[in-house]
């Protein structure tokens, strides 16, 4: 089933964002998926405040049309998402692909997707002078190609060159804030005095029209 919904339009699934962007054409492959596992959260043992770790989605798909060795639309950087009805549960990009074959010769695709936390860890930032918290977050998000929501906050320290993720952690410690990447792959960075109470969700029951989709537009994370 070809899903021609367009992510990032004014009527899209990004509930808090109305910034028009080029649309993506999505292929719904829920019926061919044999397993979908999502893992994301925080590490409370590091730094002044809890560190977000990269959200991952591991999927196995039995589909003759999704052979990673032959399909031009399935590759490293392909955008992936999981939604329930009109609500996104996970958004990311493919970082690992492998194909096995069952007894009938049908390709069984193993796919791993990661969210914006992993993207920030792959981008090196130049040194930054002291600046406002919101400006620092904006610079980090821009370097990693992410949308963001940030409060004004206070001033943060100057920083030498480091990865965008390391700079995010340093900024987080300087402000005493709680930051994370949400299910829309948007960097959320409230200031220390506007932090929401973190909510821990152990499991989501995906019974209301779940849909696992791959972008068929040729979009890559590096773009």
N, C-alpha and C positions, 0 to 999 in steps of 0.2 A: 504494500500500500504506500503510495507516494504522498507524503505530507508536504503540502506546499505552503505551510504556515511560515511566516518570516520573523525570525528573531531580530530584535533591535528596531522594530518599527514602532509607531506610536500606539499600535494595538497589540503589542507583543506580550511575552510572558515576563518581561522584566518589570515587575509591578511598580517599582519606584522610579523608573527611568523612562523618559519620553524623548530620547535623543535619536532621531532617525539615522539609521545606518544601512548600508547595502544589505539586502536580504539574503538568507541562506535557504536552500531547498533541502529538506530533510527526508530521509528514508526511515520509515518505521519498521524495525526488525524485531519487535517484541516477540512475535509468535515463533521466531526461529531461535531465540535466546534460550539456552538451557540453564544458565546461572548468571546472576548479577549481584555482586557484593560491593558495598560502598563503605569506606572507612575514613573518618575525618574527626578532628577534635582538637584538644589542647593538651599541652604538656605543662602541668602546674609546678614541676620541680626545677625549672630553669628560669633564671633572671628574676627581676623584681616582680613582674607580672607573668601570667601564664602565656606560654608560647603556642601559637597555632602551628600544627604540622600539616603537611601537604595532604589534601583530600584525594583519595584514589578511588577509582572504580574499575573492578576487574570483571570482565564479561566473557562468556563462552557462547558462541553463535554457530549453529549448524545450518549453513546456507550455501548452496552451490554458486550463488552470485556474489559471495563476499570472500572469495579466495584472496588472501592478502598478497599472494604471489602474482596475481593476474589482474586484480581490479584496480583501475587507475584512480578511483575515488577513495580508496581505503589506504591510508598511509600514515606515517608519522606526522603529527600536526593536524590530522583531521579532527574537526570539532565533534564532540559527542555530548549528549544530554539525556537525562532520564526525567520524565514528567508524569504526573498523575492528573489527568484532565488538563486543565490550563495552568497548573502549578508546577514549576520546576522543582525537582528534588536534587539534581546534581547537574553541573555544567563543567566541562573541561576539554582537554585535547589529548589525542592519542600519543603515547610515548613508547609503547611496546606492542609488537604484533608478531604472531606466530600462527602457522597453519599446520594442522594435522589432518588426516583423512580417516573416515570411519570405514567399516567393512564394505560399504557400498561405493566407496570412492568419493563421498560427499565431503567437501572441506568443512572442518570444524575450526573456526577462527577463535583464537585467544587474544583478547585485547585488554590493554591497561590504559586508562586515562588518568590525568592528574589535573588539579585546579591551579589557580593563580599563585598559590604559595610556591609550588615547584617552579613556575615560570620566574618568579622573583629571584629564586635561588640560582638561576642560570644567567642573570643579567648583572654585569659589573657597573657600578655607579662611580662617577668621578667624585673627587672630594667636594664637600659641601660646607659653606660657611654657616654660621649661626643664623637661624631663620625661624619664622613662625611654624608651629606644629602643622597647621593645615597646608602650608606651602611645601613643607618637607614631604608630607604624605602625597600631595599632588605630584611632586617630582618622582617619587618612587613608583606610583601607579602609572605615570606616563611612560617611564622607562620600561615597565613590564607590559605595557599595552592593556592595562586594566581600567575599568571604571572604578570610581571610588566615592564614598561618602565620608566626610571628615568634619569635625568641629574645629573652631578657630584655635582653641587651646592656647598654650603659652609659647615662650621661646624655647627652642631646643639647641643643643650644643653643636658646634662645628664638628665635622666628621671626615676622616680620611677616606680614600677610595676603598670600597668594599662591595660585596654583592648587595643587590636591592633588598634581599631578605635580611641580611645582617644589618643593613641600615634601618630597616623597619623595626627590628628588635631594639637597636640602640635608641631609636626615636621613641619607641614604646616605653622603654625604661626611663628616658628623660622626662616624658610627660606623665608617666605613671598610668598609662591608659591600657585598655583592653582592645586588641585588634583581631580581626579574623576575616576570612574570605567566605561569603555566604553561598547559598545554593545557586545563585545567579552568576557566580564567579566575580562578584563585586567586592572590592576591598572596603571593609567597614572599619572606621577609625574614630570613634567618639573621643572626646577629651576626658581627662580624669574625673571631672565633676559632672559628666553626663553619661557615664558608663551605665549600660543596662545591666540588670541581674542576669548572669548567664543561665541558660536553660539547658539541661542535659536531656537529650532524647535518645533512648536506648534502641528503639526499633520503630519503623514505620510500616504499617500494614498497607501494601500497595494493591488495593482491591478496586479502586475507582478508576478504571480505564488507564492502566499504566502504559507508558510508551517509551521504549528505548530507541533512540534515533541517532543516525550518523548523517553528517552534512555531506551532501553530494555536490556542493558548489566549488570544491577544490580549495577551499580556505585552509590556510595553514597558520599555526600558532605564531610563527615568526612574523606574519604580516600584521 
